């Protein structure tokens, strides 16, 4: 993969040249099952990135709360006969209002439907609360149950597709020059392939209950088992939608796909629609999904609230960490702690990197550094004047607030207009001292559609006329 092209461009060229999209067994294409894993492995290895997100703590599966929610989900598939006007598969993004937890990201969309069916992903095996009367179920049950059934099947009898799966795993590793990944990949691919028929069975049951014929699938474009769920929903006549949930750009594999013959295969596994935060993001991706900008209601609501109700601490600096570059952000925090001993350095971890405590625990020794884990990011932005980061969506969100100074560790994934870019810590210190630097010159509405209600109403209205 030696080329002047970007890592992603090389990746797409390789998947095309090796015809990876064309390999299938019994109508199941193998490449979508592992595409994300391969790109992540190759990209991290090439760029020296850390693992972005901690894996699932499997002991959480044995906790009473998880087991109760799993049982409720199993009973849904056995006995629940109700009909619903929409489906949402969501992730855990909770805020507390007066003691009541709500999904601040998806709730604005759910409120548009009278009877949504919700399957929520746990966070590393943890669930926030028991779901009693709500029409909310555990998404993990579908993937875990399917995986367990596949493992039992493989234990009882030898897979007749073992050789084909092994040969494909070998081809992939050879194509991307990652022979060390073969054993892990072969095992992963086999498990996912044999899980598909069980996942499809669950999806078919859900499809039969959707009178509204619309499904919002979280992270659908990452494929893997999500791709199979999308494919099954489409085959059952369900319109599939994915909501932008974070950063997307020219090096984001989930939103860049090859053109030509392969795109017709990819389209089967990708959502019909991808709804973005604003026009900027539409121009940074290449996907067969129809891309429409609608805005970000959770940002709009939270920004308006906290700008009115939070006082700004001009003596603090907010550092936005990311799992792929935690060591770099830790070094920046340590430097700023010494350079500005009178200031409070707030080190905000991405939720996915919180379990990697060994990466950042040394910051606990610094009196003026405060480590934040699952704190409300919108409140943190509102209460600080200076924000430092790499390419987190938070940097774009900070631009939507009034008079924030944004400093970006040098990379080409963030437009220069967002704030001031620096290459080393001393440069960052000097830039912070220069009170004229760091202010965004970009038009916020280009990134964040301001009128979400009319945009989403227009989108849903268009679907109803089809």
Secondary structure, DSSP 8 states (H G I E B T S, - for coil): ---SS-HHHHHHHHHHHTTGGG-EETTEESHHHHHHHHHHHHHHHHHT---SS----GGGGGSHHHHHHHHHHHHHHHH----BSEEEEE---EEEETTEEEETTTHHHHTTSSSEEEEE--BTTB-SS---SSSEEEHHHHHHHHHHHHHHHHHHS--TTHHHHHHHHHHHHHHTT-GGGHHHHHHHHHHHHHHHHHHHHHHHHHHTTBSS-EEEETTGGG-THHHHHHHHHHHTT-EEEEE--S---TT-GGGB---THHHHHHHHHS-SEEEESSHHHHTT-B-SSEEEE---HHHHHHHHHHHHH---EEEEEEEE--GGGHHHHHHHHHHHHHHTTTSEEEEE--GGGTT-HHHHGGGGG-TTEEEESS--HHHHHHTEEEEEESS-HHHHHHHTSSS-EEEEES-SSS-GGGSEEESSHHHHHHHHHSTTSSB--S-HHHHS-S-HHHHHHHHHHHHHT-
